[in-house]
Amino acid sequence: MNAQLSHLVQLQHVDLKIHQLDVQRQKIPKRISEARLPLDQAQTRLEELKALIEKVTAERRSGEQDLEDHESHVKKLRTRLMELKTNKEYQAHLFEIDLANKKKDSMEERILLAMERGEEKQKELEEVQKLVDEITQSFTQEKTQLEAQIIELDQELEVLNAKKQDVLPLLDKPVHTRYTTLKATLKVMVVAPVREGTCGGCQLQVPPQLIAEVKRADQLLTCPYCFRILYAEDSPVAVPEYSTAPKKR
């Protein structure tokens, strides 16, 4: 067994695990953002309701002030009624008072509608506030769990990167350079097993003569199609199982 091939397989094993954990970790911030979306929507609705209630309350208070001013005006009209001398003036003034009373009724109705709308929105506000509290609690729990996963993944990645640093010095410089160059192109799998006559990287059939040479494992051979370094899946290549628990300090 070519010692360099054995080290490459170990390096590939570690790099694949690092890649898998990196993919998981990169997804977590998006999962946190997605989990927060319902909370953001509920909070937005809550703020909209608060602003709407303030507007309705301001309209009601303005209407109440206008009504108070109008009632004062009606009261003056009634007082002036006793000062009129002719029946014509008296009838005209009664008509003016009647119009003022109708306007008063309309103003009171608008105030009542504003009060009802305010009560309706206040009730909705309380319901949305309850919903925000529930979603906040749920989101906080999920966010805590996801952040704990980040810590766990970081610890696993720390162990894997340490393992990688243990393997790298075992590689000859040209072999390491070859692996690094291939990885820059292939991204993930650089060293591939030959399974049932096919390359484990590109899944294409490997020539029988090449398979025989790969099984001898006395030199580094590559797939003629994807240029991955090949090794026989059933060869005694040492790929030790190891714990990804964080090292004790």
Number of C-alpha atoms within 10 A of each C-alpha: 13 12 14 18 23 19 20 25 21 21 24 21 18 21 20 15 15 21 15 12 17 14 11 13 20 11 10 16 14 11 14 18 12 11 17 18 13 15 20 15 11 19 19 13 17 20 14 13 19 15 12 16 20 13 14 21 18 13 16 20 15 13 18 17 12 15 19 13 12 17 15 11 14 19 13 12 16 13 11 12 16 9 10 13 9 8 9 10 13 16 13 11 17 15 12 14 19 13 13 17 15 12 14 18 13 13 17 17 12 16 21 15 14 21 17 13 16 20 15 12 17 16 12 15 19 13 13 18 17 13 16 21 15 13 19 18 13 14 18 15 12 16 19 12 13 17 16 12 15 18 13 16 19 16 16 20 22 17 20 23 15 13 17 18 12 11 15 15 11 13 18 12 11 9 14 17 12 13 19 14 13 19 17 10 10 14 11 16 19 27 27 23 20 25 17 12 16 18 27 22 22 14 14 15 17 20 12 11 8 16 23 11 16 23 18 14 22 13 16 15 18 19 25 14 13 15 17 23 25 28 31 22 15 10 15 12 19 12 15 8 7 9 10 15 14 14 11 4 3
